[in-house]
Amino acid sequence: MNANGRTRSAGMGFVLVTLFLDVFGIGVVIPVLPKLIASFLGDDASAAAPWYAALAGGYAAMQFLCAPLLGALSDRFGRRPVILISLGGFGLSYLALAFAPTLAWAFVARLAAGVAGATLTAGNAYVADVSTEATRARNFGLVGVAFGVGFVAGPALGGALGELGLHLPFLVSAAVAGVNLLYGLFVLPESLPAERRRPFSWRRADPFRALAALREHPIAAGLAVALALAVLGQRGMESVFVLYTDWRYGWGAGANGLALAWVGVVAIVVQGALVRPAVARWGERRVAVAGLSVLAASFVAYGLADRGIWLLLAIAPGGLGALAQPAIQSLIAGSVPTERQGSVQGAVTSALAAAAVVAPLVAGGLFGAFTGEGAPVQVPGMPFFAAALFTACALAVAARTFRSVPAAADTERVGPNA
């Protein structure tokens, strides 16, 4: 293996470990963060609910505001320093949460964690840097696997640690981030050579201007909109899943934990084993369209399932919808020159963060409106039908983008990995 091949291998391995550990660290605190908030409010769960929603929204909002800035910095100074500084920021934010004396302190710490979310922006840019056209979709699929494993393992460990002590999961997450930082200091090579970097610009760091600048890359612009619409549906569904299954099937925490783990396992198998052969046989465009189509249909099936067993059975074929995101991310990365990956990935992250802010509000509002006592008709699956509609819109946007831009424009990258 030549030096370039070793750099790609070491870099991909590190980024996958980094993203896994980051998501794992986030997942560890999910079961106990509401309890931490309630501890500042006299252990009143009802009073804690709006604050928990505010912390979740604030985290996503900071990602929206700061992702383009950190992406532009990675284009100027390289991916490695941005990723490492981000890991340090994550570790400090978890320590701040562990020792937070007040709710305001916890809120500031959570906002800081949102700023440190550059691991996603710089990590995706890193994956694009070290991928070839043949491996790009597979590598983004592996990123999805890292996320899936982290979200399955993190909450499981967090729940167990929370039984031992409310602050222990935050300390463990801080330690995980610290170990990852040390690992990166000694292992992670830089993926963006000095001659391919470009000067920093505050214009590209502005999230609104960064989103507008996507128009310079028609494939990236259209697919960023499609991906944001799909995420709007997906995150909305996730935000009401437990409420839905409790209301409709009477599931408790144990049943919901198993069901969510089943979703994660299916996604891991699809993105880890099926992305590469599917893209090799049908191409990224067809896989993206097929994945979005299956995803929309699966949301309809979830909303129609009047028994829990039907929902569980629908998860397996519906999991094929997980093919869409790595195919779309691969197309976005492939249409952008190496030196602009950070800025474009930052803009895409901002778009997805904006969708993550809106999604729980829409899904939660629909669930309440169609299950409450004053509902004109009881339709508990309405958030899932809305998710299907958003995904259908994503499919329409992707199809229109593909019609308007020839397939030859999918790969415009320059550099040694092209």
C-alpha positions in Angstrom: 0.0 0.0 0.0 1.4 3.4 -0.9 1.5 6.4 1.4 -1.7 7.9 -0.1 -3.4 4.6 0.5 -2.2 4.4 4.1 -3.4 8.0 4.7 -6.9 7.1 3.4 -7.0 4.0 5.5 -5.8 5.6 8.7 -8.0 8.7 8.1 -11.2 6.7 7.5 -10.6 4.5 10.5 -10.1 7.5 12.7 -13.1 9.4 11.4 -15.3 6.4 11.8 -14.1 5.8 15.4 -14.5 9.6 16.1 -18.1 9.7 14.8 -19.0 6.5 16.7 -17.5 7.8 19.9 -19.1 11.2 19.5 -22.6 9.7 18.9 -21.9 7.2 21.6 -21.1 10.0 24.0 -24.2 11.9 23.0 -26.3 8.8 23.4 -24.9 8.0 26.9 -26.4 11.3 28.2 -29.8 11.0 26.5 -31.4 8.9 29.2 -30.2 11.1 32.1 -30.3 14.7 30.6 -34.0 15.1 31.4 -33.4 14.0 35.0 -30.4 16.4 35.3 -32.7 19.3 34.2 -35.4 18.2 36.6 -32.9 18.1 39.4 -32.6 21.9 39.1 -36.4 22.3 39.2 -37.3 20.3 42.3 -37.4 17.0 40.4 -40.5 18.3 38.6 -40.6 16.4 35.3 -43.4 18.5 33.9 -41.5 21.7 34.5 -38.4 20.1 33.0 -40.0 19.2 29.7 -40.0 22.6 28.0 -36.4 23.2 29.2 -35.3 19.9 27.7 -36.9 20.9 24.4 -35.2 24.2 24.6 -31.8 22.5 25.2 -32.4 20.2 22.2 -33.4 23.1 20.0 -30.5 25.2 21.2 -28.0 22.5 20.4 -29.4 22.2 16.8 -29.5 26.0 16.5 -25.9 26.4 17.4 -25.0 23.7 14.8 -27.0 25.7 12.3 -25.1 28.9 13.1 -21.6 27.5 13.5 -21.3 24.6 11.0 -20.4 26.9 8.0 -17.9 28.8 10.1 -16.1 25.6 11.2 -16.4 24.2 7.7 -14.7 27.3 6.3 -12.0 27.1 8.9 -11.4 23.5 7.9 -10.9 24.6 4.2 -8.4 27.2 5.4 -6.4 25.3 8.1 -7.2 21.7 7.3 -9.7 19.1 8.7 -7.4 17.7 11.5 -7.1 20.8 13.7 -10.9 21.5 13.5 -11.8 17.9 14.4 -9.3 17.9 17.3 -10.5 21.2 18.7 -14.1 20.1 18.4 -13.3 16.9 20.4 -11.8 19.1 23.1 -14.9 21.3 23.1 -17.1 18.3 23.4 -15.2 16.9 26.4 -15.3 20.3 28.2 -19.0 20.7 27.6 -19.7 17.3 29.1 -17.6 18.1 32.1 -19.5 21.4 32.5 -22.7 19.5 32.4 -21.5 17.0 35.0 -20.6 19.8 37.5 -23.3 22.3 36.5 -24.4 24.1 39.6 -27.5 25.7 38.0 -29.8 25.2 35.0 -28.3 28.3 33.3 -24.9 26.7 33.5 -26.2 23.5 32.0 -27.9 25.5 29.2 -24.6 27.3 28.3 -22.7 24.0 28.3 -25.2 22.4 25.9 -25.0 25.4 23.6 -21.2 25.0 23.6 -21.6 21.3 22.7 -23.7 22.5 19.7 -20.8 24.7 18.6 -18.4 21.8 18.9 -20.6 19.8 16.5 -17.9 20.5 13.9 -17.0 16.8 14.0 -19.9 16.2 11.6 -19.0 19.0 9.2 -15.2 18.4 9.2 -15.7 14.6 9.4 -17.8 14.5 6.3 -15.3 16.8 4.5 -12.6 14.4 5.6 -14.5 11.4 4.3 -14.9 13.2 0.9 -11.2 14.0 0.9 -9.9 10.5 1.4 -12.5 8.8 -0.8 -12.3 7.8 -4.5 -15.3 7.9 -6.8 -15.6 4.1 -6.3 -15.4 4.1 -2.5 -17.3 7.4 -1.7 -20.8 6.0 -1.3 -19.5 3.0 0.7 -17.6 5.3 3.0 -20.6 7.5 3.7 -22.5 4.3 4.3 -19.9 3.4 6.9 -20.4 6.8 8.5 -24.1 5.9 8.9 -23.1 2.6 10.5 -20.9 4.5 13.0 -23.8 6.7 13.9 -26.2 3.7 14.1 -23.9 1.7 16.4 -23.3 4.7 18.6 -27.0 5.4 19.0 -27.8 1.8 19.9 -24.9 1.4 22.4 -24.8 4.8 23.9 -28.3 5.1 25.4 -28.1 1.5 26.7 -24.9 2.2 28.6 -26.2 5.6 29.7 -29.3 4.1 31.2 -27.2 1.7 33.2 -24.8 4.3 34.4 -27.6 6.6 35.3 -28.8 4.1 37.8 -25.4 4.3 39.6 -25.2 8.1 39.6 -26.9 11.0 37.8 -23.6 12.7 36.8 -21.7 9.5 35.9 -22.8 9.3 32.3 -21.6 12.9 31.7 -18.2 12.1 33.1 -18.0 8.9 31.0 -18.8 11.0 27.9 -16.1 13.5 28.7 -13.6 10.7 29.2 -14.6 9.2 25.8 -14.1 12.5 24.1 -10.7 12.9 25.8 -9.5 9.5 24.7 -10.7 10.2 21.2 -8.7 13.5 21.3 -5.5 11.7 22.3 -6.1 9.1 19.7 -6.4 11.8 17.0 -3.3 13.6 18.2 -1.2 10.5 17.5 -3.0 8.8 14.7 -5.0 11.2 12.5 -3.2 12.4 9.3 -4.3 15.6 7.6 -6.5 15.0 4.5 -6.4 18.4 2.9 -2.9 19.3 1.6 -1.7 22.9 2.1 -1.7 23.6 -1.7 -5.4 22.8 -1.9 -6.6 25.1 0.9 -8.2 28.5 0.3 -8.4 31.7 2.3 -10.9 32.1 5.0 -14.0 34.3 4.3 -16.6 35.5 6.7 -19.1 35.5 3.9 -18.8 31.7 3.6 -19.0 31.4 7.4 -22.5 33.1 7.4 -25.0 30.2 7.5 -27.5 32.1 5.3 -24.9 33.1 2.8 -23.4 29.6 2.9 -26.7 28.1 2.1 -27.2 30.6 -0.8 -23.7 29.8 -2.1 -24.7 26.2 -2.6 -26.3 27.4 -5.8 -22.8 27.5 -7.3 -23.0 23.7 -7.2 -26.4 22.7 -8.6 -26.3 19.0 -7.6 -25.2 19.9 -4.0 -27.9 22.6 -3.8 -30.8 20.5 -4.9 -29.8 17.4 -2.9 -29.2 19.5 0.2 -32.8 20.6 0.0 -33.9 17.0 -0.6 -31.8 15.7 2.3 -33.2 18.4 4.7 -36.8 17.5 3.7 -36.1 13.9 4.4 -34.4 14.7 7.7 -37.5 16.8 8.6 -39.6 13.8 8.3 -37.2 11.4 9.9 -36.4 13.5 13.0 -40.1 14.3 13.4 -41.0 10.6 13.4 -38.2 9.9 15.9 -39.3 12.7 18.3 -42.9 11.2 18.7 -42.1 7.5 18.3 -42.2 6.8 22.0 -45.3 8.9 22.5 -47.0 7.1 19.5 -46.2 3.6 20.6 -47.3 4.3 24.2 -50.6 5.9 23.1 -51.4 3.3 20.4 -49.8 0.0 21.7 -49.3 0.7 25.4 -45.5 0.0 25.1 -43.3 0.8 28.0 -39.6 1.8 28.1 -38.4 -1.8 27.6 -40.5 -2.4 24.5 -39.6 0.9 23.1 -35.9 0.3 23.7 -36.0 -3.0 21.9 -37.9 -1.5 19.0 -35.5 1.4 18.6 -32.6 -1.0 18.8 -34.2 -3.0 16.0 -34.4 0.1 13.9 -30.7 0.7 14.6 -29.7 -2.8 13.7 -31.6 -2.7 10.4 -30.0 0.6 9.5 -26.6 -0.7 10.4 -27.0 -3.8 8.1 -28.4 -1.7 5.2 -25.7 1.0 5.3 -22.9 -1.3 6.2 -23.6 -4.2 3.7 -25.9 -3.0 1.0 -24.8 0.5 0.0 -21.7 -0.4 -2.0 -23.2 -3.3 -4.0 -26.4 -1.2 -4.7 -24.4 1.8 -5.9 -22.1 -0.4 -8.0 -25.0 -2.0 -9.7 -27.5 0.9 -10.1 -25.6 4.1 -9.5 -26.0 6.7 -6.8 -28.9 8.5 -8.5 -31.1 5.5 -8.8 -30.2 4.3 -5.3 -31.1 7.8 -3.9 -34.5 7.7 -5.6 -35.2 4.2 -4.6 -34.2 4.9 -1.0 -36.4 7.9 -0.7 -39.3 6.1 -2.2 -39.0 3.2 0.3 -38.6 5.7 3.1 -41.8 7.5 2.2 -43.7 4.2 1.9 -42.4 3.0 5.3 -43.7 6.1 7.1 -47.1 5.4 5.7 -46.9 1.8 6.9 -45.9 2.9 10.4 -48.8 5.3 10.6 -51.3 2.7 9.5 -50.0 -0.1 11.8 -52.9 -0.6 14.3 -50.9 -3.3 16.1 -47.3 -3.3 17.4 -46.4 -6.4 15.5 -47.2 -4.8 12.2 -44.9 -1.8 13.0 -42.1 -4.2 13.9 -42.5 -6.1 10.7 -42.6 -2.9 8.6 -39.2 -1.8 10.1 -37.2 -4.4 8.2 -38.2 -3.5 4.6 -38.5 0.1 5.6 -34.9 0.0 6.6 -33.9 -0.1 2.9 -34.8 3.6 3.0 -31.4 4.1 4.8 -29.8 3.6 1.4 -30.8 7.1 0.4 -28.7 9.3 2.7 -25.2 7.8 1.9 -26.0 7.9 -1.8 -27.1 11.6 -1.5 -24.1 12.5 0.6 -21.8 10.8 -1.9 -23.4 12.8 -4.8 -23.0 16.1 -2.9 -19.4 15.3 -2.0 -18.6 14.2 -5.5 -19.9 17.4 -7.1 -17.7 19.7 -5.1 -13.9 20.4 -5.5 -11.7 19.3 -2.6 -10.8 22.7 -1.4 -14.6 23.6 -1.0 -15.7 20.5 0.9 -15.6 22.1 4.3 -17.8 25.1 3.3 -20.3 22.9 1.4 -20.5 20.3 4.2 -20.9 23.1 6.7 -23.8 24.5 4.7 -25.4 21.1 4.4 -25.0 20.5 8.1 -26.7 23.9 8.7 -29.6 22.8 6.6 -30.0 19.6 8.4 -29.7 21.3 11.8 -32.5 23.7 10.8 -34.7 20.7 9.9 -33.8 19.2 13.3 -35.1 22.3 15.1 -38.4 22.4 13.2 -39.1 18.7 13.0 -40.1 18.0 16.7 -42.3 21.1 16.7 -44.2 19.9 13.6 -44.5 16.3 14.6 -45.3 17.0 18.3 -47.9 19.5 17.3 -49.6 17.1 14.9 -49.6 14.3 17.4 -51.2 16.5 20.0 -53.7 17.9 17.6 -54.9 14.5 16.4 -54.8 12.5 19.7 -56.1 15.0 22.2 -59.6 15.3 23.6 -60.4 18.2 21.3 -59.2 16.4 18.1 -61.6 16.5 15.3 -60.7 12.9 14.5 -58.3 10.5 16.3 -55.3 9.9 13.9 -52.3 9.0 16.0 -50.3 8.2 12.8 -50.6 11.8 11.5 -46.9 12.7 12.3 -45.9 9.6 10.2 -48.1 10.6 7.3 -46.6 14.1 7.5 -43.1 12.5 7.5 -44.1 10.5 4.3 -45.2 13.8 2.7 -41.9 15.5 3.5 -40.0 12.5 2.1 -42.2 12.5 -1.0 -41.3 16.2 -1.4 -37.6 15.3 -1.0 -38.0 12.6 -3.7 -39.6 15.2 -6.0 -36.8 17.7 -5.4 -34.1 15.0 -6.0 -35.8 13.8 -9.2 -36.1 17.4 -10.5 -32.4 18.0 -9.7 -31.4 14.9 -11.6 -33.5 15.9 -14.6 -32.0 19.4 -14.7 -28.4 18.4 -14.2 -26.8 15.7 -16.4 -25.1 12.8 -14.7 -21.8 13.9 -16.0 -21.8 16.8 -13.5 -21.9 14.4 -10.5 -18.1 14.3 -10.3 -16.4 17.6 -10.5 -13.8 17.1 -7.9 -10.2 17.7 -8.5 -7.1 16.5 -6.8 -5.3 13.1 -6.1 -8.5 11.4 -5.0 -10.6 12.2 -8.0 
